[in-house]
Amino acid sequence: MELLIGGRRRAAADGSTFVVREPSTGQELATVSQAGLNDVNAALIDATTAFESGVWADQSATARGRVLLRVADLIRQNAEELAVLEARNAGHPIADARWEVEAAAGTFEYYAGAANKLFGEVVPVQDPGIDVVLREPVGVCGLIVPWNFPLLIACWKVAPALACGNSIILKPASLTPLTALRLGELLIEAGVPEGCVSVLPGPGGVIGDALVSDRRVNKIGFTGETSTGASILRASSENITRVSLELGGKSACVVFADSDWEKAAAETPMAVFANAGQDCCSRSRIVVERSIYDAFVAEFVRTTERLRIGEPLDEASEISTMISPGQRQVSIDYIGIGTGEGAELVSGGTLPREDGSYLTPAVLAGVDNGMRVAQEEIFGPVACIIPFKDESNAIHIANDIPYGLSGSIWTKDLGRAIRVSKAIRTGALSVNSNRSVRIETPFGGYKRSGLGRQLGMHAMQHYTEVKNVFFSSE
């Protein structure tokens, strides 16, 4: 597959390519052109020219919304192709991949409707005249997405950026570029002007660094690991480039004894192990009141051991392969670290088959929140179950972490739910539920989990500039 530069397919300027492998087998899935600095420059020229010409930015917000609605329709028309491609490239169970494709279409549908609903303001001032506040597109947006949810997270960034009138350069992860390249084609087919869309697969140390440090890039939207986010902040500082970051997490699921804890034990395993635990908002720290701790652990393990592990295209699979042997080894190493620290491996952590990068979901009990396995993001199918003694202790444990992205609270006490949800320092919380993400609501983190918010109307604020204009009546 070739690059997409200014909406047109082309080989890399230096002819470089790389092999994309299917994680469930390790076999070659596709050969993809590998962008280099000349390709970045070509994409930036096209994106800047398109933005400055106003071919997209000067269209009415309503007209842009109609184009995005066509994108949503095209995603649905090509849903099975996209789902199979995502399942094979990212290792997702096909049922999950189909859900993600529908959510991708829903994201474009939402921002199609939102495009003409981002209002400015009229501000009363003391001087004679009228003062207005305008929202204008920020310009060229470099959008850098990870390998764990390649299509969906790309849409979370691309849809609001385009809705606001910007040009976009999408940099997919080298492990999972295929659905991003197909998305770029659908954007052009729907009517987004060619110069406004580029998709550049290639190494982050080349493509990402070039986008972050180039003064022609007005906005960087990044999802990925925290250390890379910190590097982006440093590199973008020279040009004062606007940056939003959705980074790592180590979210807590706090289960009180007064809750329907059996339901929590039945639902929480998939809040840790979905996508083989490769999810930044995975609730991998399950913080359980001591009086129900042993019973909860037993039920959690029973549910976990019933989860069906299988190939991505197997309709029955609930959990499939990890992205790579290296990523699997990280989880195996952490299991060893946890047991070395005194935790007990009560289930999983074995290799269920010889091919691919499969790992049975691992459950560590008797975990202390100070252990490395409780403090560091593993990004794999490893759950840490931590006991607590009372409400204040639960809050302390939930907050005693460098991250603050997501989390859950399980209780039937409304007052407690209000108190604890206000006290926990995290960006997204669910009470008696384990879902983090909804298209209509903001998503992002506290502390080392990032800056800014994706989704909802809040996302559009990050893709616009605020301009104040005073009209004198004198």
PADO-343951 format. One record per residue (C-alpha): residue number from 1; residue in three letters; x, y, z. Coordinates in Angstrom, 2 decimals. Each point is the difference from the previous one (the first is absolute). Example, Ala and Ser with C-alpha at 12.3 -4.5 7.8 and 13.67 -1.06 7.14 Angstrom:
[1 "ALA" [12.30 -4.50 7.80]],
[2 "SER" [1.37 3.44 -0.66]],
This chain:
[1 "MET" [0.00 0.00 0.00]],
[2 "GLU" [1.26 3.45 -0.89]],
[3 "LEU" [0.03 3.22 1.97]],
[4 "LEU" [-2.82 2.51 -0.30]],
[5 "ILE" [1.40 3.49 -0.53]],
[6 "GLY" [-2.36 2.83 -0.79]],
[7 "GLY" [-2.71 -2.55 -0.61]],
[8 "ARG" [1.99 -1.86 -2.65]],
[9 "ARG" [1.65 -3.40 0.19]],
[10 "ARG" [3.75 -0.02 -0.52]],
[11 "ALA" [3.05 -2.02 0.90]],
[12 "ALA" [2.46 1.37 2.55]],
[13 "ALA" [2.40 2.48 -1.57]],
[14 "ASP" [2.98 -2.26 0.72]],
[15 "GLY" [-1.87 -3.20 -0.89]],
[16 "SER" [0.11 -1.39 3.56]],
[17 "THR" [-2.53 -2.58 1.13]],
[18 "PHE" [-0.61 -2.09 3.10]],
[19 "VAL" [-1.85 -3.20 0.77]],
[20 "VAL" [-3.16 -0.02 2.13]],
[21 "ARG" [-0.52 -3.31 1.77]],
[22 "GLU" [-3.17 -1.69 1.21]],
[23 "PRO" [0.41 -0.33 3.78]],
[24 "SER" [-2.04 -3.19 0.24]],
[25 "THR" [2.44 -1.86 -2.25]],
[26 "GLY" [3.11 2.14 -0.35]],
[27 "GLN" [-0.38 -0.31 -3.77]],
[28 "GLU" [0.24 2.86 -2.50]],
[29 "LEU" [-3.31 1.80 -0.50]],
[30 "ALA" [1.03 2.90 -2.25]],
[31 "THR" [2.93 1.97 -1.34]],
[32 "VAL" [-0.40 3.72 0.65]],
[33 "SER" [1.91 3.02 -1.26]],
[34 "GLN" [2.10 1.56 2.76]],
[35 "ALA" [-0.13 3.77 0.08]],
[36 "GLY" [3.15 2.04 0.48]],
[37 "LEU" [0.79 3.66 0.52]],
[38 "ASN" [-0.59 0.87 -3.67]],
[39 "ASP" [-3.47 -1.49 0.24]],
[40 "VAL" [-0.72 1.97 3.17]],
[41 "ASN" [1.03 3.18 -1.77]],
[42 "ALA" [-2.20 -0.81 -3.00]],
[43 "ALA" [-2.98 -0.64 2.29]],
[44 "LEU" [0.64 3.24 1.87]],
[45 "ILE" [0.17 2.00 -3.23]],
[46 "ASP" [-3.33 -1.45 -1.13]],
[47 "ALA" [-1.65 0.44 3.40]],
[48 "THR" [1.20 3.59 0.41]],
[49 "THR" [-0.96 0.96 -3.55]],
[50 "ALA" [-3.45 -1.54 0.38]],
[51 "PHE" [-0.60 1.73 3.32]],
[52 "GLU" [1.17 3.41 -1.17]],
[53 "SER" [-2.09 -0.27 -3.17]],
[54 "GLY" [-3.14 -0.44 2.08]],
[55 "VAL" [-1.18 -2.90 -2.15]],
[56 "TRP" [-1.24 -1.74 3.15]],
[57 "ALA" [0.25 2.56 2.80]],
[58 "ASP" [-2.13 2.55 -1.89]],
[59 "GLN" [-2.80 -2.42 -0.70]],
[60 "SER" [-2.95 0.48 2.30]],
[61 "ALA" [-0.06 -2.17 3.10]],
[62 "THR" [-3.22 -1.52 -1.31]],
[63 "ALA" [1.68 -0.99 -3.28]],
[64 "ARG" [2.90 -1.58 1.86]],
[65 "GLY" [-2.49 -1.89 2.15]],
[66 "ARG" [-1.66 -1.47 -3.08]],
[67 "VAL" [3.37 -1.32 -1.19]],
[68 "LEU" [0.70 -1.58 3.38]],
[69 "LEU" [-3.42 -1.63 -0.10]],
[70 "ARG" [0.99 -1.57 -3.32]],
[71 "VAL" [3.17 -1.28 1.69]],
[72 "ALA" [-2.16 -1.71 2.62]],
[73 "ASP" [-2.12 -1.56 -2.75]],
[74 "LEU" [3.08 -1.25 -1.86]],
[75 "ILE" [1.42 -1.54 3.17]],
[76 "ARG" [-3.25 -1.91 0.47]],
[77 "GLN" [-0.07 -1.06 -3.66]],
[78 "ASN" [3.51 -1.42 0.39]],
[79 "ALA" [-0.51 -1.22 3.57]],
[80 "GLU" [0.84 -3.67 -0.45]],
[81 "GLU" [3.13 0.75 -2.03]],
[82 "LEU" [1.20 2.42 2.68]],
[83 "ALA" [-0.87 -2.37 2.85]],
[84 "VAL" [1.88 -2.93 -1.54]],
[85 "LEU" [2.97 2.25 -0.76]],
[86 "GLU" [0.05 1.28 3.59]],
[87 "ALA" [-0.41 -3.49 1.46]],
[88 "ARG" [2.88 -1.38 -2.05]],
[89 "ASN" [2.32 3.01 0.39]],
[90 "ALA" [-0.62 0.80 3.69]],
[91 "GLY" [-0.98 -3.46 1.28]],
[92 "HIS" [-3.46 1.02 1.17]],
[93 "PRO" [-2.81 -2.55 0.25]],
[94 "ILE" [-2.20 0.54 -3.04]],
[95 "ALA" [-3.04 0.84 2.14]],
[96 "ASP" [1.98 2.78 1.70]],
[97 "ALA" [1.33 1.21 -3.35]],
[98 "ARG" [-3.54 0.30 -1.37]],
[99 "TRP" [-1.03 2.02 3.05]],
[100 "GLU" [3.01 2.28 -0.47]],
[101 "VAL" [-0.85 0.61 -3.67]],
[102 "GLU" [-3.55 0.97 0.93]],
[103 "ALA" [1.37 2.29 2.72]],
[104 "ALA" [2.32 1.55 -2.60]],
[105 "ALA" [-3.00 0.72 -2.24]],
[106 "GLY" [-1.86 1.38 3.01]],
[107 "THR" [2.90 2.34 0.75]],
[108 "PHE" [-0.20 1.56 -3.47]],
[109 "GLU" [-3.77 0.14 0.30]],
[110 "TYR" [0.28 1.88 3.30]],
[111 "TYR" [2.49 2.57 -1.32]],
[112 "ALA" [-1.99 0.41 -3.19]],
[113 "GLY" [-2.80 1.27 2.21]],
[114 "ALA" [2.37 1.93 2.26]],
[115 "ALA" [1.71 1.92 -2.80]],
[116 "ASN" [-2.56 2.82 -0.12]],
[117 "LYS" [-0.64 0.04 3.74]],
[118 "LEU" [3.34 1.36 1.17]],
[119 "PHE" [-1.10 3.54 0.79]],
[120 "GLY" [1.90 3.19 0.60]],
[121 "GLU" [-1.09 2.60 2.53]],
[122 "VAL" [-1.22 3.57 0.18]],
[123 "VAL" [1.54 1.71 3.03]],
[124 "PRO" [-1.45 3.17 1.59]],
[125 "VAL" [2.80 2.56 0.35]],
[126 "GLN" [0.24 3.54 1.38]],
[127 "ASP" [1.13 1.60 -3.27]],
[128 "PRO" [-2.67 0.99 -2.52]],
[129 "GLY" [-0.30 -2.81 -2.52]],
[130 "ILE" [-0.28 -3.77 -0.18]],
[131 "ASP" [2.60 -2.54 1.05]],
[132 "VAL" [-0.06 -3.51 -1.44]],
[133 "VAL" [2.07 -3.10 0.72]],
[134 "LEU" [0.63 -2.23 -3.02]],
[135 "ARG" [1.05 -3.64 -0.21]],
[136 "GLU" [2.30 -0.61 -2.97]],
[137 "PRO" [1.84 -3.13 -1.18]],
[138 "VAL" [3.48 -0.29 1.42]],
[139 "GLY" [1.67 -1.06 -3.28]],
[140 "VAL" [2.05 -3.10 -0.78]],
[141 "CYS" [-0.51 -2.81 2.53]],
[142 "GLY" [2.49 -2.82 0.51]],
[143 "LEU" [-1.95 -2.93 1.42]],
[144 "ILE" [2.03 -2.86 1.47]],
[145 "VAL" [-1.89 -3.16 0.96]],
[146 "PRO" [0.98 -3.26 1.76]],
[147 "TRP" [-0.25 -3.65 -1.00]],
[148 "ASN" [-2.55 -1.19 2.57]],
[149 "PHE" [-3.15 1.52 -1.59]],
[150 "PRO" [1.35 1.22 -3.35]],
[151 "LEU" [-3.18 0.93 -1.86]],
[152 "LEU" [-2.14 1.22 2.88]],
[153 "ILE" [2.59 2.31 1.58]],
[154 "ALA" [0.88 1.37 -3.44]],
[155 "CYS" [-3.66 0.92 -0.46]],
[156 "TRP" [-0.12 1.64 3.44]],
[157 "LYS" [2.64 2.45 -1.25]],
[158 "VAL" [-0.73 0.30 -3.71]],
[159 "ALA" [-3.75 0.65 0.29]],
[160 "PRO" [0.08 3.07 2.31]],
[161 "ALA" [3.09 1.39 -1.75]],
[162 "LEU" [-1.75 -0.11 -3.37]],
[163 "ALA" [-3.30 1.21 1.44]],
[164 "CYS" [1.77 3.17 1.09]],
[165 "GLY" [1.50 0.60 -3.47]],
[166 "ASN" [3.59 -1.14 0.49]],
[167 "SER" [2.37 -1.97 -2.21]],
[168 "ILE" [1.22 -3.29 1.47]],
[169 "ILE" [3.12 -2.14 -0.21]],
[170 "LEU" [-0.69 -3.37 1.61]],
[171 "LYS" [2.94 -2.02 1.31]],
[172 "PRO" [-1.11 -3.58 0.81]],
[173 "ALA" [2.09 -2.41 2.05]],
[174 "SER" [2.41 -2.05 -2.10]],
[175 "LEU" [-1.51 -3.24 1.35]],
[176 "THR" [-3.55 0.90 -1.08]],
[177 "PRO" [-0.16 2.42 -2.98]],
[178 "LEU" [-2.52 -1.80 -2.21]],
[179 "THR" [-3.38 1.36 1.13]],
[180 "ALA" [1.45 3.54 0.23]],
[181 "LEU" [1.01 -0.17 -3.65]],
[182 "ARG" [-3.45 -1.28 -0.95]],
[183 "LEU" [-1.63 2.76 2.08]],
[184 "GLY" [2.00 2.57 -1.96]],
[185 "GLU" [-1.43 -1.35 -3.24]],
[186 "LEU" [-3.54 0.19 1.36]],
[187 "LEU" [0.52 3.63 1.08]],
[188 "ILE" [0.93 0.95 -3.54]],
[189 "GLU" [-2.84 -2.05 -1.48]],
[190 "ALA" [-2.45 1.82 2.30]],
[191 "GLY" [1.13 3.41 -1.24]],
[192 "VAL" [2.69 1.27 2.34]],
[193 "PRO" [2.35 2.03 -2.26]],
[194 "GLU" [3.09 -1.99 -0.96]],
[195 "GLY" [2.61 2.35 1.41]],
[196 "CYS" [-1.62 -0.14 3.42]],
[197 "VAL" [0.71 -3.72 0.55]],
[198 "SER" [3.29 -1.88 0.31]],
[199 "VAL" [0.76 -3.33 1.66]],
[200 "LEU" [3.67 -0.72 0.70]],
[201 "PRO" [0.97 -3.44 1.35]],
[202 "GLY" [3.54 -0.20 1.26]],
[203 "PRO" [2.18 0.10 3.10]],
[204 "GLY" [-1.12 2.38 2.72]],
[205 "GLY" [3.58 1.11 0.56]],
[206 "VAL" [-0.02 1.41 -3.53]],
[207 "ILE" [-3.56 0.92 -0.95]],
[208 "GLY" [-1.29 0.93 3.43]],
[209 "ASP" [3.09 1.99 0.92]],
[210 "ALA" [-0.13 1.89 -3.31]],
[211 "LEU" [-3.66 0.94 0.48]],
[212 "VAL" [0.48 1.06 3.61]],
[213 "SER" [2.96 2.26 -0.72]],
[214 "ASP" [-1.18 1.61 -3.26]],
[215 "ARG" [-1.34 3.54 0.30]],
[216 "ARG" [-2.55 -0.66 -2.77]],
[217 "VAL" [-1.83 -2.36 2.35]],
[218 "ASN" [-2.41 2.00 2.15]],
[219 "LYS" [-1.38 -2.80 2.14]],
[220 "ILE" [1.17 -3.43 1.17]],
[221 "GLY" [-2.51 -2.58 1.23]],
[222 "PHE" [1.73 -3.04 1.49]],
[223 "THR" [-1.16 -3.21 1.63]],
[224 "GLY" [2.67 -2.33 1.34]],
[225 "GLU" [2.37 -0.73 2.83]],
[226 "THR" [0.81 2.63 2.60]],
[227 "SER" [3.74 0.18 -0.69]],
[228 "THR" [-0.64 0.77 -3.67]],
[229 "GLY" [-2.54 2.64 1.00]],
[230 "ALA" [2.61 1.69 2.18]],
[231 "SER" [2.43 -0.02 -2.94]],
[232 "ILE" [-2.65 1.61 -2.21]],
[233 "LEU" [-0.53 2.77 2.53]],
[234 "ARG" [3.73 0.73 0.03]],
[235 "ALA" [0.33 -0.07 -3.79]],
[236 "SER" [-3.07 2.18 -0.57]],
[237 "SER" [1.10 2.70 2.41]],
[238 "GLU" [2.34 1.73 -2.46]],
[239 "ASN" [-2.93 0.95 -2.27]],
[240 "ILE" [-2.60 0.20 2.81]],
[241 "THR" [-2.01 -2.55 -1.97]],
[242 "ARG" [-3.39 -0.80 1.50]],
[243 "VAL" [0.00 -3.53 1.39]],
[244 "SER" [-2.60 -2.36 1.42]],
[245 "LEU" [1.11 -3.31 1.47]],
[246 "GLU" [-1.89 -3.13 1.00]],
[247 "LEU" [2.57 -2.12 1.77]],
[248 "GLY" [0.33 -2.98 2.31]],
[249 "GLY" [-2.21 -1.21 2.80]],
[250 "LYS" [-0.20 -2.35 2.96]],
[251 "SER" [-3.65 0.40 0.82]],
[252 "ALA" [-1.68 -1.17 3.18]],
[253 "CYS" [-3.26 -1.92 0.27]],
[254 "VAL" [-1.13 0.60 3.61]],
[255 "VAL" [-2.45 -2.63 1.28]],
[256 "PHE" [-1.77 0.67 3.31]],
[257 "ALA" [-1.62 -2.74 2.07]],
[258 "ASP" [-3.39 1.72 -0.30]],
[259 "SER" [0.06 -0.36 -3.80]],
[260 "ASP" [-1.31 -2.72 -2.26]],
[261 "TRP" [3.51 -1.41 0.14]],
[262 "GLU" [-0.93 -3.25 -1.74]],
[263 "LYS" [-0.99 2.06 -3.05]],
[264 "ALA" [3.23 1.99 0.33]],
[265 "ALA" [2.02 -3.22 0.13]],
[266 "ALA" [-1.81 -1.29 -3.08]],
[267 "GLU" [0.46 3.19 -2.05]],
[268 "THR" [3.40 1.28 1.08]],
[269 "PRO" [2.16 -2.71 -1.62]],
[270 "MET" [-0.80 1.33 -3.47]],
[271 "ALA" [0.74 3.52 1.27]],
[272 "VAL" [3.56 -1.26 0.49]],
[273 "PHE" [0.46 -2.69 -2.63]],
[274 "ALA" [-1.87 1.34 -3.05]],
[275 "ASN" [2.41 0.50 -2.88]],
[276 "ALA" [2.38 -2.24 1.98]],
[277 "GLY" [0.39 2.74 2.58]],
[278 "GLN" [1.49 2.40 -2.57]],
[279 "ASP" [-2.17 2.95 0.96]],
[280 "CYS" [1.10 3.18 1.74]],
[281 "CYS" [-3.24 0.18 1.99]],
[282 "SER" [0.13 -3.64 1.09]],
[283 "ARG" [-1.17 -0.32 3.61]],
[284 "SER" [3.02 -2.13 0.89]],
[285 "ARG" [0.00 0.96 3.71]],
[286 "ILE" [-3.08 -1.55 1.60]],
[287 "VAL" [-0.27 1.51 3.49]],
[288 "VAL" [-2.33 -2.14 2.14]],
[289 "GLU" [-1.31 0.44 3.57]],
[290 "ARG" [1.57 -2.56 2.35]],
[291 "SER" [-3.26 -1.53 1.20]],
[292 "ILE" [-0.83 -1.26 -3.53]],
[293 "TYR" [3.56 -0.32 -1.31]],
[294 "ASP" [0.39 -3.80 -0.03]],
[295 "ALA" [-3.46 -0.60 -1.44]],
[296 "PHE" [0.53 2.65 -2.64]],
[297 "VAL" [3.36 -1.45 -1.05]],
[298 "ALA" [-1.53 -3.46 -0.33]],
[299 "GLU" [-2.88 1.26 -2.18]],
[300 "PHE" [2.34 2.22 -2.07]],
[301 "VAL" [2.22 -3.02 -0.70]],
[302 "ARG" [-2.98 -2.20 -0.91]],
[303 "THR" [-1.21 2.58 -2.52]],
[304 "THR" [3.48 0.56 -1.39]],
[305 "GLU" [0.61 -3.69 -0.58]],
[306 "ARG" [-3.24 -0.26 -2.01]],
[307 "LEU" [1.14 2.65 -2.51]],
[308 "ARG" [0.47 -1.46 -3.47]],
[309 "ILE" [3.48 0.51 -1.48]],
[310 "GLY" [0.23 -0.49 -3.74]],
[311 "GLU" [1.07 1.26 -3.38]],
[312 "PRO" [-1.09 3.50 -1.10]],
[313 "LEU" [-2.38 -1.21 -2.71]],
[314 "ASP" [-1.63 -2.63 2.21]],
[315 "GLU" [-3.50 1.27 0.77]],
[316 "ALA" [0.14 -1.59 3.47]],
[317 "SER" [3.20 1.75 1.11]],
[318 "GLU" [-0.29 2.42 2.90]],
[319 "ILE" [3.76 0.49 0.43]],
[320 "SER" [2.57 -0.46 -2.72]],
[321 "THR" [3.68 0.52 -0.59]],
[322 "MET" [2.18 2.79 1.30]],
[323 "ILE" [1.60 2.25 -2.59]],
[324 "SER" [3.47 -1.55 0.04]],
[325 "PRO" [2.26 -2.49 1.79]],
[326 "GLY" [1.86 2.91 1.57]],
[327 "GLN" [-3.15 1.48 1.49]],
[328 "ARG" [-0.98 -3.42 1.37]],
[329 "GLN" [3.42 -0.38 1.59]],
[330 "VAL" [-0.47 3.29 1.86]],
[331 "SER" [-3.09 -1.46 1.67]],
[332 "ILE" [1.77 -3.26 0.82]],
[333 "ASP" [2.86 1.95 1.55]],
[334 "TYR" [-2.42 2.05 2.12]],
[335 "ILE" [-1.70 -3.15 1.26]],
[336 "GLY" [3.41 -1.14 1.22]],
[337 "ILE" [0.64 3.40 1.58]],
[338 "GLY" [-3.37 -0.15 1.79]],
[339 "THR" [0.51 -3.45 1.45]],
[340 "GLY" [3.50 1.02 0.99]],
[341 "GLU" [-1.47 2.94 1.90]],
[342 "GLY" [-2.32 -2.33 1.92]],
[343 "ALA" [-3.17 -0.08 -2.12]],
[344 "GLU" [-1.61 -3.36 -0.72]],
[345 "LEU" [-0.72 -1.11 -3.56]],
[346 "VAL" [-3.41 -1.60 0.43]],
[347 "SER" [-0.86 -0.47 -3.68]],
[348 "GLY" [1.46 0.22 -3.50]],
[349 "GLY" [3.28 1.33 -1.25]],
[350 "THR" [0.59 -3.03 -2.23]],
[351 "LEU" [0.47 -0.44 -3.76]],
[352 "PRO" [-3.14 -1.70 -1.33]],
[353 "ARG" [1.42 -0.72 -3.47]],
[354 "GLU" [3.28 0.04 -1.84]],
[355 "ASP" [-0.89 2.36 -2.84]],
[356 "GLY" [-0.66 3.73 0.31]],
[357 "SER" [0.42 2.05 3.17]],
[358 "TYR" [-2.73 -1.48 2.20]],
[359 "LEU" [0.08 0.19 3.80]],
[360 "THR" [-2.67 -1.23 2.40]],
[361 "PRO" [-1.35 2.82 2.21]],
[362 "ALA" [2.04 0.19 3.20]],
[363 "VAL" [-1.52 0.81 3.39]],
[364 "LEU" [2.28 1.15 2.83]],
[365 "ALA" [-1.55 -0.01 3.49]],
[366 "GLY" [1.42 1.31 3.26]],
[367 "VAL" [1.40 3.03 -1.81]],
[368 "ASP" [1.17 3.04 1.93]],
[369 "ASN" [-0.45 3.31 -1.78]],
[370 "GLY" [3.68 0.81 0.49]],
[371 "MET" [1.11 -2.94 -2.15]],
[372 "ARG" [1.34 0.69 -3.46]],
[373 "VAL" [-2.78 -2.06 -1.57]],
[374 "ALA" [-2.50 2.37 1.61]],
[375 "GLN" [1.85 3.22 -0.87]],
[376 "GLU" [1.29 -0.60 -3.53]],
[377 "GLU" [-2.06 -0.36 -3.16]],
[378 "ILE" [0.42 -3.56 -1.28]],
[379 "PHE" [-2.22 0.34 -3.11]],
[380 "GLY" [-0.84 -3.67 -0.01]],
[381 "PRO" [-2.43 -2.52 1.51]],
[382 "VAL" [1.11 0.29 3.64]],
[383 "ALA" [-2.48 0.90 2.77]],
[384 "CYS" [1.13 1.10 3.46]],
[385 "ILE" [-2.60 -0.47 2.78]],
[386 "ILE" [0.71 2.23 3.01]],
[387 "PRO" [-1.86 -0.07 3.35]],
[388 "PHE" [-1.14 3.13 1.85]],
[389 "LYS" [-1.41 0.54 3.50]],
[390 "ASP" [-2.32 3.03 -0.24]],
[391 "GLU" [-1.16 2.82 -2.26]],
[392 "SER" [2.90 2.35 0.68]],
[393 "ASN" [2.48 -2.82 -0.57]],
[394 "ALA" [-1.68 -0.85 -3.31]],
[395 "ILE" [0.28 3.61 -1.16]],
[396 "HIS" [3.65 0.13 1.05]],
[397 "ILE" [0.83 -3.15 -1.94]],
[398 "ALA" [-1.89 1.16 -3.09]],
[399 "ASN" [1.91 3.32 0.00]],
[400 "ASP" [3.41 -1.35 1.03]],
[401 "ILE" [1.15 -0.46 -3.59]],
[402 "PRO" [1.75 2.20 -2.62]],
[403 "TYR" [-2.96 -0.38 -2.37]],
[404 "GLY" [-3.59 1.16 -0.05]],
[405 "LEU" [-1.82 -1.05 -3.16]],
[406 "SER" [-3.02 -2.11 0.84]],
[407 "GLY" [-1.62 -2.14 2.67]],
[408 "SER" [-3.13 -1.44 1.60]],
[409 "ILE" [-1.80 0.10 3.33]],
[410 "TRP" [-2.34 -2.77 1.05]],
[411 "THR" [-2.42 0.87 2.83]],
[412 "LYS" [-3.75 0.20 0.68]],
[413 "ASP" [0.49 3.01 2.30]],
[414 "LEU" [-0.70 3.17 -2.00]],
[415 "GLY" [1.68 2.25 2.52]],
[416 "ARG" [3.12 -2.14 -0.09]],
[417 "ALA" [-0.04 -0.03 -3.81]],
[418 "ILE" [-0.08 3.81 -0.03]],
[419 "ARG" [2.73 0.37 2.64]],
[420 "VAL" [2.36 -2.50 -1.56]],
[421 "SER" [-0.51 1.14 -3.59]],
[422 "LYS" [0.83 3.57 1.05]],
[423 "ALA" [3.07 -1.16 1.93]],
[424 "ILE" [1.62 -2.24 -2.62]],
[425 "ARG" [2.40 1.94 -2.24]],
[426 "THR" [-0.74 -1.47 -3.40]],
[427 "GLY" [-1.47 1.20 -3.27]],
[428 "ALA" [-2.84 -2.47 -0.52]],
[429 "LEU" [-1.94 -1.96 2.60]],
[430 "SER" [-2.92 -2.39 -0.18]],
[431 "VAL" [-2.18 -0.96 2.95]],
[432 "ASN" [-1.23 -3.61 -0.07]],
[433 "SER" [1.36 -0.30 -3.52]],
[434 "ASN" [3.36 -0.57 -1.64]],
[435 "ARG" [-0.35 2.07 -3.19]],
[436 "SER" [2.33 2.96 -0.45]],
[437 "VAL" [-0.73 1.34 -3.46]],
[438 "ARG" [-3.06 1.56 -1.57]],
[439 "ILE" [0.14 2.04 -3.20]],
[440 "GLU" [-2.04 2.81 1.53]],
[441 "THR" [2.09 0.52 3.16]],
[442 "PRO" [3.57 1.23 0.57]],
[443 "PHE" [2.73 -2.58 0.47]],
[444 "GLY" [3.49 0.67 1.35]],
[445 "GLY" [2.10 -0.13 3.11]],
[446 "TYR" [1.45 1.62 3.08]],
[447 "LYS" [3.68 -0.04 0.99]],
[448 "ARG" [2.25 -2.07 -2.28]],
[449 "SER" [-3.01 -1.23 -1.95]],
[450 "GLY" [0.02 3.04 -2.22]],
[451 "LEU" [-1.13 3.48 -0.98]],
[452 "GLY" [-3.25 1.03 -1.63]],
[453 "ARG" [-3.07 -2.04 -0.87]],
[454 "GLN" [-1.18 -2.08 -2.92]],
[455 "LEU" [-3.62 -0.59 -1.03]],
[456 "GLY" [-3.10 2.07 0.66]],
[457 "MET" [-0.08 3.69 -0.78]],
[458 "HIS" [3.06 0.45 2.19]],
[459 "ALA" [2.18 -1.54 -2.72]],
[460 "MET" [-0.90 2.75 -2.47]],
[461 "GLN" [1.44 2.63 2.30]],
[462 "HIS" [3.44 -1.56 -0.54]],
[463 "TYR" [-0.27 0.34 -3.80]],
[464 "THR" [-0.96 3.67 -0.03]],
[465 "GLU" [1.55 3.36 0.78]],
[466 "VAL" [-1.89 2.68 1.93]],
[467 "LYS" [-0.06 3.43 -1.62]],
[468 "ASN" [-1.50 3.11 1.57]],
[469 "VAL" [-1.32 2.76 -2.32]],
[470 "PHE" [-1.36 3.38 1.15]],
[471 "PHE" [-2.23 2.05 -2.32]],
[472 "SER" [-0.05 3.64 1.00]],
[473 "SER" [-3.26 1.91 -0.44]],
[474 "GLU" [1.68 3.39 0.30]],
